[in-house]
Amino acid sequence: MNRDSRLSGVLHVLLHMAHHSAPITSQTLARAMQTNPVVLRRIMAGLRDAGYVGSEKGHGGGWTLTRDPADITLRDIYAALGSPALFALGNRSANPQCLVEQAVNASLDKALEEAEQRLLARLGEVTLAMLDADIRARGADRRQLADFETVHAGAA
């Protein structure tokens, strides 16, 4: 099963960006997300359009966080990514003639809708600042978080 890991990857780089005083290049961010810089720029463009990051071109340019981490929820970032499907589960047939399959579909649809609403609500409760507090509770210091290039030098 293919998984969409963009949310996880973007949250990872955004949290590093929150501790980095200078813009971070697409190349560096792409290496941390283990993707191509072109893919990274496409992903970050949605975040830029939503007002969460900014970009500067040229020498010394790159990506920066433009909002306070306390004001950005995981749901905000999820929406900026285009609200990808949350679950891989689905019905075998959208319009079945079989009454048994209709009952199965109705039950699964209801369960998935409830699960999606609960997950989205939870994503709306968690901010980047809360994730940062968790990172610090795990023992990370500001120097480690800001040393983005060294920490991810081996990622490819």
One Martini backbone bead per residue (centre of mass of N, CA, C, O) as a GRO file, in nm:
protein
  156
    1MET     BB    1   0.095   0.037   0.024
    2ASN     BB    2   0.054   0.361  -0.031
    3ARG     BB    3   0.205   0.643   0.120
    4ASP     BB    4   0.148   0.966   0.252
    5SER     BB    5   0.438   1.162   0.375
    6ARG     BB    6   0.421   1.474   0.359
    7LEU     BB    7   0.334   1.567   0.639
    8SER     BB    8   0.571   1.454   0.795
    9GLY     BB    9   0.796   1.595   0.632
   10VAL     BB   10   0.701   1.889   0.668
   11LEU     BB   11   0.705   1.899   0.973
   12HIS     BB   12   1.001   1.845   1.002
   13VAL     BB   13   1.107   2.099   0.846
   14LEU     BB   14   0.952   2.317   1.004
   15LEU     BB   15   1.088   2.267   1.277
   16HIS     BB   16   1.368   2.338   1.182
   17MET     BB   17   1.303   2.622   1.070
   18ALA     BB   18   1.224   2.746   1.354
   19HIS     BB   19   1.559   2.724   1.430
   20HIS     BB   20   1.637   2.886   1.176
   21SER     BB   21   1.778   3.196   1.080
   22ALA     BB   22   1.805   3.094   0.792
   23PRO     BB   23   1.767   3.008   0.497
   24ILE     BB   24   1.655   2.711   0.327
   25THR     BB   25   1.719   2.502   0.095
   26SER     BB   26   1.583   2.281  -0.119
   27GLN     BB   27   1.809   2.075  -0.105
   28THR     BB   28   1.810   2.035   0.203
   29LEU     BB   29   1.511   1.964   0.240
   30ALA     BB   30   1.506   1.724   0.043
   31ARG     BB   31   1.707   1.550   0.195
   32ALA     BB   32   1.531   1.524   0.456
   33MET     BB   33   1.277   1.405   0.273
   34GLN     BB   34   1.374   1.221   0.046
   35THR     BB   35   1.385   1.416  -0.217
   36ASN     BB   36   1.321   1.625  -0.465
   37PRO     BB   37   1.347   1.961  -0.514
   38VAL     BB   38   1.097   1.986  -0.698
   39VAL     BB   39   0.900   1.856  -0.503
   40LEU     BB   40   0.950   2.044  -0.270
   41ARG     BB   41   0.860   2.308  -0.412
   42ARG     BB   42   0.570   2.217  -0.458
   43ILE     BB   43   0.495   2.182  -0.164
   44MET     BB   44   0.585   2.470  -0.060
   45ALA     BB   45   0.394   2.641  -0.234
   46GLY     BB   46   0.138   2.579  -0.066
   47LEU     BB   47   0.252   2.710   0.194
   48ARG     BB   48   0.297   2.988   0.076
   49ASP     BB   49   0.003   3.044  -0.017
   50ALA     BB   50  -0.092   3.010   0.299
   51GLY     BB   51   0.149   3.165   0.484
   52TYR     BB   52   0.392   2.977   0.626
   53VAL     BB   53   0.594   3.048   0.393
   54GLY     BB   54   0.904   3.157   0.251
   55SER     BB   55   1.087   3.295  -0.037
   56GLU     BB   56   1.426   3.311  -0.166
   57LYS     BB   57   1.630   3.419  -0.408
   58GLY     BB   58   1.939   3.323  -0.445
   59HIS     BB   59   2.190   3.417  -0.272
   60GLY     BB   60   2.082   3.315   0.047
   61GLY     BB   61   1.846   3.156  -0.011
   62GLY     BB   62   1.506   3.034   0.067
   63TRP     BB   63   1.343   2.897   0.341
   64THR     BB   64   1.077   3.026   0.559
   65LEU     BB   65   0.919   3.100   0.841
   66THR     BB   66   0.614   3.323   0.882
   67ARG     BB   67   0.506   3.183   1.143
   68ASP     BB   68   0.400   3.099   1.434
   69PRO     BB   69   0.395   2.786   1.571
   70ALA     BB   70   0.137   2.849   1.757
   71ASP     BB   71  -0.040   2.920   1.469
   72ILE     BB   72   0.019   2.614   1.373
   73THR     BB   73  -0.143   2.347   1.248
   74LEU     BB   74  -0.174   2.038   1.125
   75ARG     BB   75  -0.428   2.110   0.962
   76ASP     BB   76  -0.311   2.340   0.803
   77ILE     BB   77  -0.101   2.169   0.653
   78TYR     BB   78  -0.292   1.964   0.533
   79ALA     BB   79  -0.448   2.175   0.364
   80ALA     BB   80  -0.194   2.286   0.206
   81LEU     BB   81  -0.163   1.986   0.071
   82GLY     BB   82  -0.481   1.918  -0.019
   83SER     BB   83  -0.621   1.703   0.147
   84PRO     BB   84  -0.547   1.417   0.174
   85ALA     BB   85  -0.605   1.111   0.212
   86LEU     BB   86  -0.641   0.932   0.518
   87PHE     BB   87  -0.752   0.667   0.377
   88ALA     BB   88  -0.742   0.339   0.215
   89LEU     BB   89  -1.019   0.284   0.255
   90GLY     BB   90  -1.296   0.108   0.082
   91ASN     BB   91  -1.515   0.038  -0.152
   92ARG     BB   92  -1.575  -0.197  -0.390
   93SER     BB   93  -1.857  -0.045  -0.449
   94ALA     BB   94  -2.048   0.238  -0.505
   95ASN     BB   95  -2.315   0.078  -0.669
   96PRO     BB   96  -2.473  -0.160  -0.542
   97GLN     BB   97  -2.714  -0.424  -0.573
   98CYS     BB   98  -2.640  -0.550  -0.318
   99LEU     BB   99  -2.761  -0.551   0.004
  100VAL     BB  100  -2.510  -0.631   0.155
  101GLU     BB  101  -2.317  -0.416   0.031
  102GLN     BB  102  -2.483  -0.174   0.123
  103ALA     BB  103  -2.444  -0.226   0.427
  104VAL     BB  104  -2.141  -0.218   0.428
  105ASN     BB  105  -2.102   0.066   0.312
  106ALA     BB  106  -2.258   0.223   0.528
  107SER     BB  107  -2.078   0.139   0.765
  108LEU     BB  108  -1.804   0.232   0.655
  109ASP     BB  109  -1.873   0.526   0.594
  110LYS     BB  110  -1.937   0.605   0.886
  111ALA     BB  111  -1.670   0.526   1.017
  112LEU     BB  112  -1.484   0.702   0.837
  113GLU     BB  113  -1.613   0.975   0.900
  114GLU     BB  114  -1.564   0.970   1.204
  115ALA     BB  115  -1.256   0.935   1.191
  116GLU     BB  116  -1.194   1.188   1.027
  117GLN     BB  117  -1.312   1.397   1.226
  118ARG     BB  118  -1.127   1.322   1.464
  119LEU     BB  119  -0.856   1.368   1.325
  120LEU     BB  120  -0.900   1.664   1.241
  121ALA     BB  121  -0.944   1.769   1.524
  122ARG     BB  122  -0.667   1.689   1.633
  123LEU     BB  123  -0.496   1.847   1.428
  124GLY     BB  124  -0.627   2.126   1.536
  125GLU     BB  125  -0.481   2.098   1.835
  126VAL     BB  126  -0.198   2.086   1.696
  127THR     BB  127   0.109   2.238   1.720
  128LEU     BB  128   0.427   2.319   1.653
  129ALA     BB  129   0.489   2.400   1.947
  130MET     BB  130   0.412   2.124   2.068
  131LEU     BB  131   0.625   1.963   1.917
  132ASP     BB  132   0.865   2.121   2.027
  133ALA     BB  133   0.821   2.040   2.322
  134ASP     BB  134   0.865   1.739   2.270
  135ILE     BB  135   1.152   1.758   2.166
  136ARG     BB  136   1.269   1.880   2.427
  137ALA     BB  137   1.175   1.644   2.615
  138ARG     BB  138   1.380   1.447   2.447
  139GLY     BB  139   1.664   1.648   2.452
  140ALA     BB  140   1.668   1.880   2.271
  141ASP     BB  141   1.851   2.140   2.137
  142ARG     BB  142   1.886   2.426   1.962
  143ARG     BB  143   2.146   2.346   1.815
  144GLN     BB  144   2.041   2.085   1.689
  145LEU     BB  145   1.798   2.215   1.533
  146ALA     BB  146   1.980   2.427   1.366
  147ASP     BB  147   2.171   2.180   1.253
  148PHE     BB  148   2.054   2.071   0.974
  149GLU     BB  149   2.285   1.983   0.779
  150THR     BB  150   2.427   1.780   0.971
  151VAL     BB  151   2.188   1.595   1.052
  152HIS     BB  152   2.122   1.553   0.712
  153ALA     BB  153   2.380   1.458   0.549
  154GLY     BB  154   2.297   1.135   0.519
  155ALA     BB  155   2.059   1.199   0.360
  156ALA     BB  156   1.894   1.042   0.042
   0.00000   0.00000   0.00000
